[in-house]
Structure formats: structure tokens, C-alpha cells
Amino acid sequence: MTTLNNIDNNAPIAFFDSGIGGLTVLNKVKAILPNENFLYYGDTLHMPYGEKTKEQLLEYSDNIFKFFESKGVKAVVMACNTTSSVIYEDVKDKYNFKLYPIVQSVSKILADLDVRTLGIFATRATIESNAYQNEIAKYNKNMKVVGQYCPNWVHFVEENSMGFAENQQIIREDLEKMLQHNPDKIVLGCTHYPFLTGVLSQFASENIFIDPAVDFANFIKSDLAANSLLSTDDSPAEEFYVSSNPELFKSSAKMFYEVKELPQLLTF
Ligand code: DGL
């Protein structure tokens, strides 16, 4: 971790993801940190991140992180499982803010679960990186971790098309493939997937699914508190930016999060 200079407690916490997925994390963080100012960048132009190379993800995130530095943010939440899995080690010491990666932050909690087999639904890049398996194995070598990627799910969420019968059939088939491994729990290891909980719960018990954002939000709160970085702002604000199609972002987000103003368009 770099030494942080002149951090203002009331400075915003920034979130970034490839689209609306990070709102599932922002939602949880906002619920337990009501005095924080938030800034959100959805890189909708480059979505899906799960199909991108490490070099591409490094390039996109460098532009976004430099923008966050220019806004003087105190912390950046790598809500995106894909970037946390693929590039966190490369970027963790480069910027002047605290950096919270979702996968590394929740793995100890997952490793402590009383389960024999843990399923992970995530993007192709997250699964191929083996990040969840490697991080969990640091704390628990006995847990069997089974990863499976679901290439269509991010699109279903961004396009708000998960209600279509043919898309629900694809989700059901992906789930049945995972259930063949008899997982005790299944982590929704992509920020977009909690939007699909309603569909998934038609085909399996809702309590088999774990949204890691809950533990991640608690982790962020404890760490900010431990570093005396909690905001005391009585009227905090939120700013949203996207790299394409602000209207689609606002309307698809609606089922999960009320984005009051149309996001600003900002492309690098
Ligand atoms: N929502 C992101 C994640 O948590 C990436 C989804 C994508 O754009 O492929 O992995």
C-alpha cells in the first residue's frame, strides 16, 4: 500500500465496474455508511470486462484511476470481481488512495464458511484467473472450490432482458451444470449476478446463493474506521459517470438502485 498524502475524510469513495453491476456493492456500502460521498464510474463502453485481456483491463483502469485521483477520492472500491482477480496485484501500490478489491477482501470470510464444496459463478476472466480458489486456499486448503463462468449473464442484466423465457432457460441450464457438483453454497462472484437472484431462486433455494457484497461492505466500513477515515458529512452527494449510453444505465439500474440524475458521459 502506498503512503497516502493529505486524505480528506469527507472526500468521496469511488466505485468502478464495467456497468451497473457495482451498484449491488454501492447499495450495501451506502446502507451502512450513510455519511459518505460517492462517485461511481461504469465503463459501459468496454463492457464486458470478463472477456477482456489483462492488458486491456490495465489500460481501462489506469484511465479511470487517474480520473479518480483528479477528483481527490479517499478510497476506490474495486467492486468488479474481474479486475480484482486479474489486475489488483499490478495496481495496488500505484495510486494515492486506499484500494479495496472485492475478491481478496472477502476470501477469508468465505474460507471460514462451514461448507465442503463452494461454487463460484463469475466471468470467464475471473474463473480463468483462479483468484477465488487461490485466495481461499490461503486460509483453508480443505474446501473444494468449483468455478463456472456464465458468459451471457452480464448482458442479460445490462440489457434488462432476464425476464425473457429463452434467457431464463440459459440461466437455468448454467445453474443445473453447477448443481451437478453438489455445492453447499454458491458465490455470485460477479457484481452483476445479484440482479439475477429472483430468476435463480425459481430453480434453487435462494439461501444457497451468497452475495459477497454484504461481507465486502462490512470489511470496507471496518477498515475505514480503523484508519480514522470515516466521513462526517451531514448532506453527502453522489456523482455517476459512464463511458456510453447514460440512459440505458439509468433505466437498467432502476430495479436495484435509484440513480437520480442522468449519469455524465466521460470517455477516455
Ligand atoms: N461485474 C464485473 C465483475 O464483477 C464484470 C462483468 C463484465 O463486464 O464482464 O466481474
Residues whose N, C-alpha, C, O or C-beta is under 5 A from the ligand:
A	BS01	DGL	S18 G21 M47 P48 Y49 G50 E51 A79 C80 N81 T82 T123 V154 G189 C190 T191 H192
